[in-house]
Amino acid sequence: MRKMLIHGARAALRSLMQTQTLLGHWLRGLLARAHKNTVVVALAAKLARIVWAVLRSGQTFELRTASAAG
């Protein structure tokens, strides 16, 4: 499971970084401070937490834009 999450995070990293979402903003900031492989593992961990929360709550996940949050 861990390997699959990391492969998925590596595949999604470029497109997520280019979005104007909270996740994209977080990724750009993290990439400015850390190595790309560290960012990939951090994204995989975040995706795992999102999956767990969605499965536990039964609600759908909505990716919010950065302007909608604050």
N, C-alpha and C positions, 0 to 999 in steps of 0.2 A: 504494500500500500504506500509506504514511504517513497519508494522509487517512482511509483506512478505519479504521486503528487509532485515530486521534484521535476519529473519530465514535463508534466503539464504546466508547472510554473515557468519552466525554462521556455516552453513554447509560447506562453501567453505574455511573457514579460514585455517584449517590445510593443505589442499592441496596447497593453494596459498602461504603459508609461506615457503613451501619446494621448490618452484620454484626459479630459478635464473633470475627473472624478476624484473623490477623496482617496481612493486606492492609487490612482495615477500620481497624485500629488505626494503621497506617502512614498511611493516607489522612487520618484525622482529625487526626493530628499535623501532617501537611504542610499541611492546609488552615488550621490555626491560624497558620502561619508564612508562607504564600504565597498569591498570588492564585489564584482558581479555574481560570483558563486555564492557569496554570503547572502546577497539580496535574493537570489533564487530560492535558497533554503528558507529564508524568512517569509517569502511569498508563499511557499508551499505550506509552511506552518499556519499562516493566516488563512489560506484556503481550507485547510483541515478544520480550523476553528469555525469558519463560516459554514462548512458542510455539517459539522456537528450541531451547530445552533439551528440550522434549517431543519435537520432531521428531528431534533428534539422538540422544536416549537411547532412544526407542521406548517409554518408560514413560508411564503415565497420570498426569495432574496431579491432586493431591488438595489442596483448600483446607483447611488446618489451622486449628483454633480457637486463639485466643490462649492458652488454658489448657493446650493440648496441647504447646505449644512450650517452656514453661518452668516 
